């Protein structure tokens, strides 16, 4: 429980505000829309309602993740229990989980109308039948009924016969005594008979059989769902006077429901819409529609300080001096106290030290209250970001969720149905339930998730499911493995030929490089410094450089390009910089000119912004060698351009150039050094990383003090647009408003000017004359206008640190990479930036919604890789590899094909066959993430996937350290999971172990004795046996295995086994 006094004072202030009083007086009588409620604000609203009236509350939010996040806040901050209504489980899957799910849903459906009850639903529940028993059976003492008759009736109600009743839904009969565990009872019932009559009824303790309560009569509910049970929206219509209904994220809920219906069922969606329209709902939105009564609260996310302690301390002191209450919710109490003490801030009363609770951060000007958490104070550090990005790159094709098509390395293409906890042979684990052709199911232990990846096709079409019993999958894999070796040889031959070409060896003199570095106004990030050295070393070699530099927007690619260009110039060579747009040419011309001004470097620009006379003059100077660096569009590839001594070509976003231009660039690659730059590694660029024919450098670390951009995805609303623009202009900043239809851009400007007459607007697009476009851009950069309404001409390379708000109109029509590039135009300084992606209500297609969800979820610095991968999942992998490989990708999916190809390349490169790429471990250990520890299924899956790609024990320790920091002390199941993964890493490192299994030699004994068998790729050699026998005295040797007893290892036998397996490698 958090600090009750601190939060109680906030609650007291909140319930006395005019907004809350207005809300309270209108409950149940009118529709209201509330804005300005972040996660903390939502929980405070609910706490306020529960503390001031008795009606139950039905809260409907968009996802399970939001359900659990809100539940945590309610319980941790306000000590208010919140019931989570779970998703419906299929009765065809695990019986235990189905019964538990059924029981929970039945109890909650009954309890949702109790006074002060808070029940949290998701949007899917609006259309899903609530769970009510199909029927029930009433029995009483003295009733004439035989044990056989009652047993038959109970089996018909869905109960299952067992020898003892420990769980709901079970019955057990022993002569004239019958035990029944009804689903809505806390304890089982014992029914005793005398002849054909019920003699006694009582509840009892299942462990010891002790009687608890004597009963005369009882209702036993069926474990079958009532046919035609009402959905939540239908139930709410009946009980609307009894409950308070709050709908959160309404647009997103309705959009997700829209996706669940095919066109023929749109009438059902219309029915739901109509039903919701009649209810006196309270809606929580980012921005209210203009025609609905609204209350504007002011609970917002606080600024992110990213370890900028000076700014943090300054802001806290400022707030306290102005009479604010400040709370610091942290797990780092000791270090925070020390930092604050050094600047005369005592964490006793104000600011107040609070326990860390995720999602509690907020700022409220009306309540004069600020709460900061570790997330805001320390969220972004370069080391954490680098680590995360490395993981993302290995995980990029693995993100899976229910309903996805997946590929299992050994069994082929299936569909992920569920993730369940099952008990097999007395051991509890989590399993992925995968459906194959003909309804076959495969249960994949969660520790083998590294064998599972998401299926990504060439064109996004669904695949054909594999037959589990068929040998066809092995034949397909065998054929593609053979083909991948052939392709790997072709790639390596191509790479070798390129290495034979004679290239330019640029000057290795460090004087000029150091002189340029000393004039850099910022401190290089570690990645940036490493990449600069990598590229400069490459340029000094006598082989042609062909290197790709991948760095997210704003991560410092231009500075790296300047260093490379300057090295070429100081070695006596010319540089050509190709940019995809004329605006980017002007931007880079300005940047290069200013940066190289102290060194008298001659920089020129060649684009349609220049007059014919200026172009002719520049072309002549290039030919005479009077220009050192020329920056231009594809005009640089024209026949009339002749360089005197070209040494380096820098290509910015090569994928934006046409086929013809790329062919010319391909020819140049064999003659000069080439450096390609990209902000978003789109599929074609990824191909180069996968195939190994091109050197790649990656900048993963964001510049110091850079803040993540706060991103909002919402339906277009005039209020929101006005609010966003005026907020930016009032703080002295400027705004980009992207409208990508030239025909209506004038109309948009007039509409905005009418709405905000005091704001200065101008518009620009690619069809304008060169001079006018150049003039507009120049005047905007000189702050003569507040808002630039533009087409996507601003997408690449613009760098104006004064622009820190972006609005994208009709964002559903943009590609993911485009949206990411547009967002990258802002937030390039120390000021907090805001982006708004606006869509037309009711006109959003499912894939457009997915793109917008992705852009909203990936706001962290360096998230370009994630975005690119999601883009590929949505569009298919058609652009990734050559046409000859399309059939292979369709057959087995991109992820598995990539694994096979990379393995083939590594084997060809080293000359060593990789014998073991995965190890199967099946030991009697309960190893998983309990739901009570990580409650959200999507989060558990993500953690499992991350753990599945770990490559060494350092990464393993780091991931489990993160688990401890995020979720608290590791339960025994999680400790076991870590030990199991450590054993797996040890086995993989041997390149000899294929699997490790265990068999209980004495299953009837209380203390088990396990025979552990370690399967090998080849018969064990005599020289390895003697040292292994010293470690395990019971060692047995087979043709391709060794076996031993777990009792050979005193203490923790799993750790002993891990050490034993490690010794196989040493020997």
Secondary structure, 3 states (H helix, E strand, C coil): CCCHHHHHHHHHHHHCCHHHHHHHHCCCCCCEEEEEECHHHHHHHHHHHHHHCCCEEEEEECCHHHHHHHHHHHHHHHCCCCEECCCCCCCCCCHHHHHHHHHHHHHHHHHCCCCCCEEEEEHHHHCCECCCECCEEEEECCCECCHHHHHHHHHHCCCEECCCCCCCCEEEEECCEEEECCCCCCCEEEEEEECCEEEEEEEECCCCCCEEEEECEEEEECCCECCCCCEHHHHHHHHCCCEEEEEECHHHHHHHHHHHCCHHHHHHHHHHHHHHHHCCCEEECCCCCCCCCEEEEEEECCCCCCCCHHHHHHHHHHHHHCCCEEEEEECCHHHHHHHHHHCCCCCCCCCEEEECCCCCCEEECCCCEEEEEHHHHHCCCHHHHHHHHHHHHHHCCCCCCCCCEEEECCCEEEEEEEEEEEEECCEEEEEEEEECHHHCEEEEEHHHHHHEEECCCCCCCCCCCCCCCCCHHHHHHHHHHHHHHHHHHHHHHHHHHHHHCCCCCCCCCCHHHHHHHHCCCCCCCHHHHHHHHHHHHHHHCCCCCEEEEEECCCCCHHHHHHHHHHHHHHCCCEEEEECCCHHHHHHHHHHHHHHHHHHCCCEEEECCCCCHHHHHHHHHHHHHCCCCEEEECHHHHCCCCCCCCEEEEEEECHHHCCHHHHHHHHHHCCCCEEEEEECCCCHHHHHHHHHCCCEEEEECCCCCCCCCCEEEEEECCHHHHHHHHHHHHHCCCEEEEECCCHHHHHHHHHHHHHHCCCCCEEEECCCCCHHHHHHHHHHHHCCCCCEEEECHHHCCCCCCCCEEEEEECCHHHCCHHHHHHHHCCCCCCCCCCEEEEEECCCCCCHHHHHHHHHHHHCCCCCCHHHHHHHHHHHHCCCCCCCHHHHHHHHHHCHHHHHHHHHHHHHHHHHCCCCCCCCCEEECCCCCCCCCCCCCCHHHHHHHHHHHHCCCCHHHHHHHHHHHHHHHCCCCHHHHHHHHHHHHHHHHHHHCCEEEEEEEECCCCCCCCCEEEEEEECCCCCHHHHHHHHHHCCCCEECCCEEEEEHHHCCCCHHHHHHHHHHHHHHC
